[in-house]
């Protein structure tokens, strides 16, 4: 197998983590990249064997408006700093991939500056898409051009121009030769030219046989991008959404159906997608989860479902981060590693334990996926000879599965043995477990502390669905409006304890009727 198929990734947005200013004055170099060196040991302690760090090259603001493909952003340091950082990662057994921003450049990129200066006579006129000297823009350039996402800060490159293609491929060669990187994450891969991606795949394969190309793709048929000709992998936004919303809505069918659909498309067998629960573009998982106890089952699924799992910096400590007033600043913060470590919270232990299990159990890399049991609140599946069980309900759950032999829970240390071909497994409310067959030579895993695990299961009895007869209402749920369902959720929350302003805001921001119905029915 290739190294990336066995990897767990750590994801760093360096301009944020290092506390760089939001805008670049192209002035004195500040060696902030060196401040990230202590994170290398931390990354290794989590069982991560890959680091996705980027963007890193000179830009005017957030890093994706590149102004120089051959120079590390002066807010972060120098090329020598980056080469040394990558070497230190490699010495720790961590591969490094960078952002490749090839769809567009910033306005300070040399080719675009020449276009602004020389207009129709610029030799770089055809480096950009749909330049129109009969138009204009908010910068009063006296011409318009195609951009990315409606932002004229990001001028779209013409990837069908051989000069542009050769320039970018030569930049990649420079990165490999100078920094010894192991792969690239392609920004906005969903709008990149497919011929360019095919050329990049063949070019990088010749540079490094196991070079990894992972593309940022949100919607669509992922197999169009992730295959033997274009990219090795893409971001699995479909699973990302399912992982948190299936817990918020108490509906494991969403995750299971997402996995089945992708497996039917040939993804998850040979072509492994890049799995994540949060990143530099979306809110933190601890913020998105209505019930914070779901942190455990969400991460069990992240590590155990087919895919290449990834942790976004800081989320292993259970920090929050919400998009606010159109800004990503709160989800890309500057963090102090030592102060985070002193908190010694349960989230860190959960992530570190799962990282150890993933490294020791090859079935989590390539084991066949088989669905074993599925309800709205219970989900069991196999990866090779491992059995994974998760429970999104507050009460304990029991699973009766066809299996033989004895198993031990890698997170709890609890043991179970099949009798007559039936394996009876129990986990606590909001719990998750990876069950390992007991065999000679199998590693022993230290169980999580009690505060990291959910309570030991008591009698796992089937609770009847909550109905109007158990708590009389003015009308049946199915006849309620969105506003009435929101009021019912708040009433149920109040019956369980104090309702905070944040809880009220989350309820009022949920305007989806099916989600609210599931939320009300989740109360016991």
N, C-alpha and C positions, 0 to 999 in steps of 0.2 A: 504493500500500500504506500501511497505517497504520504509525506510527512503531514500535509494539511488534512488528510482524511482522519488522522488520529488526534488532531490538535484540539485544544481549548484555547480560544483567543481572549486576550485582554485588549480593550479598545480605549485609546487615549486621544482626546482632542487637545493637542499641546498648547495652543494659544490660550485656552481657558485654564487648563491645569497649571500652567507656568505663570499665570497672572499677567500676561502680556497686555499692553494697551490695545483698545479696540481698533485704532487707526495707526497706520505706519507712517512715520515722518521720514523714513529712509535715512535716519541719522545714525547715531553711534550704535554699534552692535552691543547687545546685551546678552550674555551667555546663559539665558534661562534654561536652555536644554540641559545644561549640566545639573540643574537642580532636580531633574527628573531621575537621575541615576539611582537614588535610594529606592525608587519604585520598582526597580528590576528585581531585587530580592523579594519584594512583596508579591510581584506578579508570579514569580517562581513558587512562592509559598502557597499560592492558590491552586497549584497544579497546572497553570497555564503554560503552554509551549509555543504560543504564537502571540505577537503583539501587532495590532493594527494601530499605527500612530500617524495622524495627519489631520489637516494638510500641514506641510512643513516648508514649502518653498515661498520665496518672496512674493508678497501680495500687499495690496493697499488696505485691506480690512480683515475680513473673516477667514482668509486663506484660500478661498475658492475663486478669487479674482486674481489669478496668477500674473505676476509682472516679470518674473525671471525663473525659468525652469531649471537653471543650473546653479542657483544660489539659495542657501537656506535663509529663511526669513530673518532679517536682522534683529527682529524683536526676540528671536529664539537663540541666535548664535551664529556659528560659522559652519562651513562644510566640514571642517576638521572636527568640530563638536559632534556633528551627526555621525561621521565615520567612527569616531571613538564610542559613541553611544551604541551604535549597531554592533560593534565588536564586543562590547560588554554584554549585550543581550545574547549574542551567540555564545560567549563563554559560559553563560548561565543556562544554555540549552534552549534559548528562546529565539525563534525565527521572527523576522521583522518584515512587515509589508507597509507600504506608504500609499498615500492618495495619489492617483493619477488623474489630473483634471484636464481632460483633452477635448471636451465639447466646446469650451469657451476660454477666453482670456480676460484679464482685467484691462481697463483702458490705459494703464501705464505700461503695458507690454510693448516692446520695441516696434513690432509690426503695426499695432494700432496707433501708436504715436506717429509713425511715418504716414499712415493713412490720413490722420487728422491734419498733418502738416502739408502733405503733397497732393491730397485729394485724388482726382482722376489720374494723376501722374505717378502715384505711389506704386512702387514695384510689388507692394504687398496688398494691392487692391483686391486680388482674388484669393487672398488668404481668409477672407471673411465672407459670410453668406448674405446675399441679397443687399449689397450696398447700393443705396439709391440717393443720388445727389439731387433729386427733386424733392427730398423729404427733409426732416429735421428731427430733433429730439430735445429733451429737457436740458441737455448740456449745450445746446445751440451750436452743434457741430456743423450745421449746414448740410447734413446728410443723415439718412436713417440706415439701420442695419438690423439683421436678425439677431435676437438675443436669446438668453435662456430665461424662461419663467416670467417674461415681461420686464426683466431688469436690464436696462441698458448699461449697467455696470459690468455685465457679463456678455461680451461680444462673441457671437457664435463663430467658431472656426469652420472653414470649409474642408472637411476631412476627405473630400474627393480630389483635392488638389495634391498632386504628388509631392510638391515642395513642403506643404504642411505635414503630410504624412511622414516624409523622411525626417523632417525637423523633430517631430515628436518621438519617433522611434530612436533617433540619435540621442535624445534626452534620456530615454529609458536606458540605453546602453551606458550613458554617462552615470546614471544612478547605480547601475549594477557594478560597474567598474570602480566607481569612487566609494560607494557606501556598502556594497556587497549585500543589497537587499534581496529578499526571498520572494517577493510578490508585490502585486498592486491591487488596490481597491479602486475600481474605475467609477469616478463620480458621474452621476446622471447617465449610467449605461443604457437606460431605457430609450435614450434619444441619440445614442452614438451610431455612427454608420457601421453596418454589419461587415462590410468589406474591410474597414479599418480594424475592427476587432479580430477578424480572421488573420489579417497581416500581423497584428500585435501578438496573437497566440503563437504563430509560427516563429516570429522573431524572438520572442522571449524564450521559447523552448530551446532554440539554438544557443541562447546565452546561458541558460540554466535548465537542465532537463526537468527539474521538479519545480520550476517557477509557477507561482499560483496567481491566477487572474480571477478576481471576484468583483462582480458588478453590482452597483446600486440600482436595483429594479424594484418598483413598488407594486404595480399592477400588471396583469396580463399573464400569459402562458410562460412560466419561467424556463421551460425547455427550449424556447426560441433563443435564449441567451446562454443558458448553461447546457453545454453539449460538447462533443468531441472536437468541434471546429472553432467555436468562438471563445467562450469563457469556461473556466472550471466550475464556477459557482456564482450564485447571486444571493442578495439579501432576501431572507424569507419573511417579507412583511405580512404575508397571509397568515403564517403561523404566529408571528408576533402579535397580531390583533387577536387571534383566537386564544392565545395563552392568558391574556388578562381578562378579556370580555367573557370567556367561558367561566371564569371564577366569579367575576362580578355578577353574572347572570345565572350562576349555578346551572351551567349547561355544558357538560363535557361532550355532547354530541358535536358541538362546533369544532373542537380540537380533533376528534376522531375522524370527522368527515374531511377536514382539511388535510390530515395526514393521508387518508385513503385516496383522495383526489390526486395528491402529488405522487404517491406511490404508483397509482395507475398510469401516470404520465411518465414513469421511468425515473422519477426523482426520489432519492433516498436509497437507491441501489446503484452504486458506482458514481452517480452524480449527487454529491451531498451539498445541500443548501446551507447558507450561513445563518444560523439561528441566533436570536437575541430577544431580550425582553425590553430593552431600551437602548438608546444610542444618542448621539449628539444632535439629532433632529426631532426626537420625540420625548415626551415627559418621562420622568423616572418611574420605574415599576412600583416603587414604594408609594408614590403619589397616585398612580392609576388604580391600585388595588383598594377597593372599598373596605375589605376586611384584611388588615395587615398580616393576619395569621396565614393568609394564602401565599405569603412569600415562599414558604417551604414547598408546597405542592407545585407551584409554578416553576420553581428552579429544579425540582426533581424531573419535571417534564422537559425543561430546557436541556438538561444533560442526558436524558434517557431516550428521547425520541430521535428518529433518524435525522442527522444533520451535524453541523460543526458548531458547537456552542460558543457563545461569546459573552463576556461580562464587560459592561461599560464602567469606566473608572469611577469609583466612589459608591456605586450601587451595592457592592458587597458589604458596605457598612450600613445599608438601609437608609441612605440619605434621600431627601425629597428634592424635587425639581419640577417646576411647572412653567410652561410658556406664559409670559406675562406681557401684556400690552405690545404684542407683536415681537417681543425680544426673546432670543434664545439664551440670554446671559445666565439665567438661573439653572439651565440644564447643562451649562458648560463652565462650571465654577472653578476658581482657584481653591485647591484643597491642601491642607497640611497633613501629611501622612502620619506623623507621630501623634498628633492630637486625635486623629481618627482611631489609631490603634489603641490608645488609652481607654477608649469607650468600651472595648471588649464586648460588643453586642452580639446577639445570637445570629444575625444575618451573616456576619463574617464567618462564623464557624460552619454554618450551613454550606456556604459557597466553597470554603476550603475542603470540607469533607467530600462534597460532590466532585471536586476536582481530583482528589486522591482516588476516589472510586473509578472515575472515568479513565485515569491513567492506568489503573491496575486491571480493568475489565475490558478486554478487546471486543467483547460482544457489543459494547456500547459504541464501537466504531463501525463494525460491519455485520453484527448479528441481524438475522432476519427479523422483521417486525411482524408480529401476529397479534391482532386484537383478541382479547380473551373475555372481557366483560365490560358492558357499557350501560350506564344509566345517566340521568342528568347530574347526579352527584358522585357517582363511582365510576372509575375507569381503570381497567387492568389490561396490560399487554405484555408480550414477551419480546425480548431482544436476545436472540440466540437462546442460551439456557438460563437467562435471567428473567425474573418476573418483576414487573413494576406495578405498584398500586398507588392510586391517589384518591383523595376524598375531599370534596369542597364543602361538605356539610359540617356544621358545628358538632354534631354527634359522631360517635364512633361508627365505623363501617366494617362489615364482614364480607369477605369474598370466599366463595367456594369454587375452586378451579380444578380442572382435570390435570393432574400431575402426579409424579412419583418422587420419592426420596425426601430428604430433609433440607430445609432452607434456613438461612439466617438473615435477618434484616441488617443491612450494612449501616443504616443510620441509627437504629434503635438497639441493635444487639439481640433482639427477640428471635426466638427459634420456633420453627413450625415443621411438622413432619406429616407427610401424606399418609392416609390410611385408606386402603382399598381403592387407590387411584384418585382419591379426592384430597385436595390440599385446602385446608381451612386457614385463612389469613385474616387478621384483624389489625386495623390501624385506628389511631385516635382521630378526633374531629380535626378538620383542616390539615390532614396529615398526608404524608407521602413516604414511600419506602421502595428501596431496591433490594429484592430478595435474591440472595446468592446461594446456589446449590452448595451444600457442604461436601467438599471433596478434599482429599489429601493434597497439600501444596497450595491450596487457595489462601489468599491473604486474610488475616483477621483485621477487621476494622473497629477502631475504637468508637463506641456509640456516642452520639451527641449528648451534651449536657441536657438535663431535663428542660431547662428554659428554652433551649433551641428546638427540642422536639415538641410536638403537641402532647397533651396528657396521654398516659397509657390508656388504651381502650378498656372500657368497662364492658358491660353487657351490650353487644352491638345489636340492638333490636330495631326492627323496621318501624319507623315513626309514620303514622298516617299523615297523608297530605293535609295541610291546613285548609280548612273549609270555612265558609261563613257560619256554619253551625257552631264551630269552636270559638268564634269571635264575631258576634252578629254585626252586620254592616247594613247600611241603608239600602244597598242594591248589590247584585252580584258583581264580582270583579269584571267579568266580560262586558258589562254594560257601563263601566266607569269611564269617564273622560281622562285625559292625561293629567289634568289638574287634580281630579279626585284620586287617581292612583298615587300621585305625588303626596297628597295629604295622608293617604293610607300608609305609605311607606314611613313618613315622619311619625305617624301615630305608633306604628310598630317599633320604630327605633326608640321612641320615648318610653315604651313599655319595658325596654331592655336596659335603660340607663339614660344619662344626660345626653342631650342632642347638642352638639357644638355648632357654631356658625359654619364651619367647614362642611360638616355633614349636611346641613341645610342647603348650602350652595351646591353640593354634589347632587342632591336630590332634584333641586330646581333646574340644574343644567341638563338633567336627563329628561329628554322630551320624546323618548322612543317608547311607544306603548308596550310592545312585546317585552322590552327590557324591564319596564316597570312592573308588568304582570309577573314576570319571573322573580323579580325582587320581592314583591309582596308575598308570593307563594313560598319563598325561601324561609320565611319566619316560622318558627315552631311555637 
